């Protein structure tokens, strides 16, 4: 299904002229070898240009014969473009046995391919191949002056003295085909056609990690009998035609090269597309993951999600977004030389938007008098790490969340399923370590209680408290205990204005996990605090305290489960936010 979707996407891109034609691909080239009609190397011309920030020199992308993955001692040369090891027979400024063999492969390939071509440039390339040896290049001033060229491993192409690149000449371009001495005919599992089967598939490169040779999505170890079936070896075990192998890798590399529409989350790289290759769907999906963009505010996104989730089209920058349009999301993780598929979704755009809308509804909580309704994925994952110092400044470089966790959370967002248990566990660890509950942490706990407690006997009570803001009518014990702790902290702060450390710093974790061991002590302490206040404040706080104690009764639970601790924290957060909300309203009236 994945390969079929990528092949179909390639064909749509090709029909729109957005990707290289079959047998060709975008290749990064750093040097052009200028040769005359007799094959003399006249000059080596740099093709690189400065990056936008001016800090790097970037190679030029050119359409050239596709460079399929190569391996083994006698690895084949690439046609019309290769690195200096093959073109000159020089590797890291030296001639080695491997580089000499590579040079012979490059020479023989071009002599064989161009022998019957009636063209001056073709004859010039053949003459070049016959004229020079690796030793000649080391002493040739045109080359030896380019130390960077000899030390590197960068691609070179041929150019005539009139400025014409070899690959652009029609009669030379016609010699580019997929025929080889090893030709196995079979039924392609992607296209269903009887055609030539690929032995090895091209590499996939992009923002997946550090690997100069890239990764393969479909591969088998050479001479590994454990993976051989009926005498078939390598790619013949999973018959994919050379065309399909080229098409799906080209489409995937095209997606990975589009930095605006690639998300790297933990160790998972996510690409997404529509079969119609319309970029507005990718733009909107990116904004939905990031919690907004320069072109789509939170208000715009909420309007968009409401419309699309209801099955209605939405106009984005003059371009239509149709809920019925098929949308594809692929998550990949590098594993040695291969790629692991973390997830693959193929559904309507409306279904994806509906699931994301539900996710944002799940994590929505009150925050500083307003609502935190579009907390992006990166911000949620950050809550599972220690990203702040004790003084509140951010830690640099920012710590990364658990790699597995990042991909699992995104799967939950996209598929609408349960959140990973690790998300709740890591969030609780950070709360216990820091005694700080941000809107992000509260949102995670609320979302977890909504989706992951469906089989618990107290599910109804949990849903009563898993709300955006304070539920003053709930008598669910863990939630009320959290509210009670917030009130006790408020009493201490009111009795001791400007106090540096509160009961939260010393007792929060114990009160959350083992209420019976802590709350009797805190209630006794609150009596002392209430005596310090003026009568008006004493009445105000005593009423809140009495209401909550009436809901609880006289007995405190000895222990609380993880879900009950989550409800406790949510109760504390809601009650604290209610106090801040009142303070903000008072300050506004005074202004």
N, C-alpha and C positions, 0 to 999 in steps of 0.2 A: 504493500500500500504506500509506504514512504517513497520507494523508488519510482513507482508509477506517478505519484503526485509531483515529484521533482522533474520527471521526464516531461509530463504535460506542461509544467510551468516553463521548462526550457523552450518547448515548442511555441508557447505563447510569446515569450520574450523574443525568440527568433523571428516570429511573424511581425513583431513590432520594431525589429531592428535594434533591440536593446542588448543583444548578446552575440558572441561570435558564432559564425556558421559552423556546421558539423565538420569536425576534423581540425578546427581552429580554436584558438583561445587567446585571452588577454595575457601577455607575458611581459614581465618587467625587464627592460633592457637598459644597460648602462653605457655601452660603447657601440659605435658603428665603424666597421673596417672598410675603409675606402680602397678599392682595388681598380687597376686599369684593365684594359682588354687582354693584356698578356699575363694577368694574375699577380702583378707586382703590388705589394702593400704600400700605398702612397701615404696614408695617414690613418691615425686612430682618433676618431672624433667622439668627444663625450656627448652623451644624450641626456644626462641628468640635469635637473633644475632645482633651485632652492625650494624648500618647504614654505608654507605660509608664514611660519614664525622665523624663517631664515636660519634656523639652527642646523638643518640637515640638507643634504643633496639627495633628492629622490630620483630613482630611475624612471624612464618613460614607459608607459604602458603601450604596447603595440599588439596588433592582431597578427598572430604567427601560428604555424602548425602546432597543434596541441602537444604539450610535453607530458606524455603519460609517465606514470611512476616507473622508475627503473631500479633494478637491484641485481646483485650478484657481481662476480669478478668481471665478466664480460658485458657489463651494462651497456646497452645500446646508446648511440649518440642521438641527439635531437636534430631535426632537419631545419636548415636555414638559420638556426639560432641555438647557441649553446654557450656554456661557460668556458673560461680560459683553459681549464684542464683539458677539455676536448678540442677546442679550436687551436690552441698553441701547443698542447702536450706539456703544459707547465702547471704545477700545483704548488701554491705558496712560494713562488719564485724559484722552484727547483724542478728538475726533470727526474721523475721516479718511474719505476716499472709500471705502476698503475696509470700514471699520466701518459706515458708513451703508448700504452694499449688503448687508452681513451682517444688519443690523437689518431691512431690507426682506424679506429671505428668511425670517427668523424670523417676522415678522408675517404674511406671506402664507401660510406653511405652516400656522400655527395657525388662521387664519381659514378656510382651505380645509378642514382636517381636522374642525373643530368646528362648522361652520356648521349642520349638520343634527342636532346632538346636543341633545336636550332635557334639559338639566341646568344647574342654577344655576352650578356651577363652570365648566362649559364656556362659558357665556355671559359669565361674569366674565373669563375669559382673553381672549375675543374683544374685550370692552369695554376691557380693558387694552391690547390690541394697537392699537386705534383711538385710544385716549386720549392716548398719550404719543409724543413724538419724542425723539431723542437729546439735543436741546437742553433738553428738559424735565427729563431725568434729571440733567443737570449742575447744574441749579438747584434740583432737588427736595431738600429738606432730609433726607428719609428716606434718600436715596441718598448725597448729598454728604457727610453725616456719616461715611459708611463709606469713608474714603480707601483703605483696604486693598482694599475691594471694587472700586473704580474702577481701581486701579493693577494689579490682578491679572488673571488669565485663568482664573478658577475657575468651576465649574459652579453653576447656580442651578436651583431647582425652584419650582413654585407650591404654595402652601398656603392653605386657606380660613381665615376668621376663627374657625372652629370647630376648627381643627387638623387638617383632613383634606387629605392630599396629593393632588394632581390625579391622579397615575398610579394611585392605589389605588381610584379610583371606577370601578366596573365598566363603565358606559356609555362612559366616556372610554378605559378600557383596551381596549375592543373596537375602537376606531378605529386601534389599532396594527397595521399589517400591512406587507407587503413590496411592495405594488403601487406602481408608478411609471409615468410616461409612457413610459419606455424599457423595454419588456418584450420580451425575446428568448427564444423557446422553443427548447429543444434537449434532447439526451440528456445527462444528467449523467454524467460519467466516474467519479463516486464511487458514486452510488446506482443508476445505470442507468435512471433514470426520465426521462420526458419532462416537463420543467418549466421554470420561469423560470431563466435562466442569469445568474450574477453578473458584472457588468462589472468591478468592483473588489472585492477581498477586504478584510476588516477587518484592522486592525493587530494585531500581537502585541507585548505589552509585558511587562516583567518585568526580572529581574536579568541583562540581556544587554549593557548598556552605557548610554551617555548619548544618548538620542534622545527628545525630547518627543513626537514623533508615532509612535514605535514602528517596527516593521519589518513587512514582508509576506513570507509564505512563498511565495505564488504571485502574480506581478505581471508586467506588460508595460509598457514605456514607451508613453506616449500619442503617437500620430502617428509612431511609429517603424516605417518600412516594412520594416526588416530583420527585425522580429518579427511582422509581419502575414502571415497566411496566408489565401488565398482571400478577401481583402477583409475578413476579420474583424479586429477591433481589441481591444486590451487583453485582459481576461479571457475574451473569447469565443474566443480562440485555444486555450484549454485549458478546455473547458466544464465548469464546476462550478456546480451549482445554488445559488441564494441560500440555500437551507436548509443544504446541505452546507458552504458557505463560512462561514455563521454558526456551524454546529455545530463544525467543526474548529478555528476560531479561538477559540471559547468554551472548548472543552476544553483547548486549549494555554495560553490565558491562565489558566485554572483551575489547571493544573499549575504554571505559572510563579509563581503567587501563593502557592503552598504552600511557604514558605521552608524548612520542615523536610525537604522532599523534593526540593530543588533543589541541584545541585552545580555550582559555577563553577570550572572547571579550566582555567587559562590563559585563552584566548579562547573556550573552549567551555563552553556552559551545557548541563547534562545534566538531563533530566527522565525519570521512569520510573514505570510504572504496570502494574496488571493489569486485564484487561477487566472483572473483577468489582468493581473499585473498592474493594478491601479494603486498608486502609492498613498492615496488619501486614507485607505483602510489601515495601512501600516502607521501613518502619522497619528491617527486617532488611538490606535492600540498602544503606541509608545506613550502618548500623553496619559492614557488610562493607567498604565503601570507606574508612571512617574508622578501621578497625582496632579497633573496639569502641565501646561507649557506656556510659552510666550503667546501662542495663538489661541489656546484653549484654557480659560480660567476654570476654577472649580465650579462656578455657576454654569458655565457653558457645558462642562462635562456632565453635570447632573442633568441638565436639560437634554443633552445628547443621549445619555443612558436611559432616561425615562422614555424618550421617543423610540429609540431603536429596540429597547427591551419590550415595548408594547407592540412591536411589529410595524412601526411607522418609519418611512424614510426620513433621513435628516440631511440638511444641506450644510456641507462643510467647505468654506471658502469657494462657494459656487460649484462644488462637486458633490454628487449625490452619494449617500451612504445607504445601501440597501440591506435591510436585515437578512434577507434570504441568500445573499451572496456567500458562497463557500469560503471559509477562512481556515488556514492551516498554521499550526504552531508546532515547531520542532525543537526539542531540548536535547543538546548533545554535551557529553563530557569526554575529554581525552583520557585514554587509558593505554599507556605505553605508545605503540604505533597505531592503535586502533581507536575508533570512536564508539562510545557507548551511547545508546539512545535512552535518554532519561524519560522522555515522554513525547507523544505525538498526538495532537488533536486535529481532527478533521470534522468540522461542524459549521453551522451557519454563523455569520458574524453576529447576528442577533442573539444567538445562544451564548456566545462568549461574553458579549456585553451584559447579558442578563446575569451570568455568574459573577462577573466583576462587580456589578451593581449590588448583588446580594452580599458579596464580601465586604464592600465598603459600608453597607448598611450594618453588617455584623460588628465591625470595629468602631463604628461611630460612637463617640462619647462626648460629654460636655467638657469644655476646657476653657478656663479663665473667663467664664461668663458667656462664651460662645460654644461652637461645636467643632470638634475635630472630625470632619466627615470624609476627608480624602487623604488619609495617611498613606503615602506611597510605600511600595514594597521595601525599598532600601531603608526607609526610616523604621519600619517594623522590625526588620532583621537587625538593625543597629541596636534596638532595645535589648537584644539577647547578648550584647557584649558590654564590656567596660569601656565606654567611649569618652568618659569625662574623668578629669582629675578631681581630687577632693575640693579644689577651689572653684570647680565648675567649668574650667577651660577644657576645650576639646583635646583629646590625645591625637598626636600626629606621629606617624601615619595612622590612620583610623584602623582599629582592629577589625578583622574579618569574621563574619559569623561562620558557624560550622558549615562546611561545603554541602554536605548531604541535606542539612536543614533548609538551605536556601532553595534548592530544587524542589523539595517536598512541599514547602509553603506555596510555591508558585503553582504546583500541581493542584493543590487544594483550591487556590483562587480560581484557576481556569476551569476545573472540573466540578466545582461546587461540593466537593466531598469533605470528609473530616480533616481537621488540621492535624499535623504530626504531633505526637505526644512530646517530642523534643522541644517544640516551640514553647509549650507551657512550662516544661521543666526548666529550660534555660532562662525563661523570663522570671520564674520563681527564684531561681538561684541569684539572679541579679538583684531582685527586690530584697532578699535576705541579706545580701552583702552590702547593699547601699541604703536600705530603708527609705528609698525614694520611689514614688510611683508617678511616673509621667503619664500623659494622656495616651502615649503609644503602648505602654505596658498595660494600662487599664483596658485599652481597646483590644489587645491580644487576649486578656483574660475573659473579657465579655464575649468575644468571638468564639473562644474555645468552649465556654459554658453553653453557648447556643448550639454548636455543631457536634460536640463530643460527649454530650451527656444524655443522649436520647434514650438510653436503656436504664438509667438510674431511677430508683423509686421516687426520689424527690425532684424529678424533672419539672413538674409543674411549678414548684416553689423556685427552682433555679431560673426558669423563664420569667418569673415575676420580677427578679432582681437584675437579670441581664438586660438592662435598659440603658438608654442614652444618659439619663440623669437620675437623680434620687427618687426612689419609690418609698414614700413615707408610710404607705399602707401595708407594706410587707412585714410579716412576722417570722420570716425565715431566719432561724437562729444564727447561722454563720454571718449572714448579711447584717443583722441587727447588732451582732457583736462588733463587727467592723465599724458601724456607725457609732456605737458606744465608745469605742477606743478613740475615734476622732473627737467626740464630745469631751471626753476626759482630757485629751490633749489641749482642746480649746480652753477648758477651764484652767489648766495649768498656765497657759500663755496669758490668759486674761488676768490671772492673779499675780503673774510675774512678767510684766511687759519687758520685752527686749531680751528674754532668756535665750541663751545660746543653745542649750541642749534640752530636749523635751523627753517625755516618757517614750516617745517613738524610738529614740536612739538606743534606749536600754531594753525596752520591753516588747517592741513590736513583733519580733519573730516568735517569741514565746507566747504572746497573746494570740497570735494567728494559729499556731500549731497546738498549744495546750492551754486553752483559756482558763480552765479551773485552777491552774497553778499561779495565774497572774492577776486576774480581774479582782479577786477580793482585796489584794494589796492596793491596786490602783483606785478602787472605790473608797477605801479608807483614806488614801492620800488626797483624793478629791475633796473630802470633807474639810481638811485643813486648808485647801486652796479656796474653797467657797467662803470660809470665815474671813479671808483677807479682803473680799470684795465689798463694794457698797451694796446696799439692799436691792437696788434695781437690777444690777448684774447677777446678784445671787438668785433672784427669782427667775430671771431669764434662763440661766444655765440649769437651775434645779428642775424647772419644768421639762427641759429636753432630757435630762437625766432620768427623771421619773417616768416619762413616756416610754423610753427605751427599756428600762428595767421592768416595767409592767408587761411588755411584749416578751421578755425573756423568761420571767419567772425567777425563782431563787437559785436554781441549779445551773452551773456552767459545765459544758462538756469537757471531759478530760482530754480528748484528742479530736482533731479534725482531719478529714481526708483531704487529698489534693484539691478536689472540686470545692469542698467546703472552705478551704483556705482561700481559693480563688474568689468565692463569694464574699468572704471576710474582707479581702483587699478591695474588692469592688465597692463594698459598703463604706469602707473607710474613705476611698477616693471620692465617691458621690457626696458623702457628708462634708468632706473638706471643701470640695468645689462649691457646695451650697453656701458654706460660710464665706468663701472668697467672693461668691456672686453677690451676697448681701453687702459685703464691704465695698465692692466696686460700685454698687448702686448708691451707697451712702456717700462715697467720695464724689460721685457724679452730681448728687444733689447739692453738695457743699460748693461745688464749682459754679 
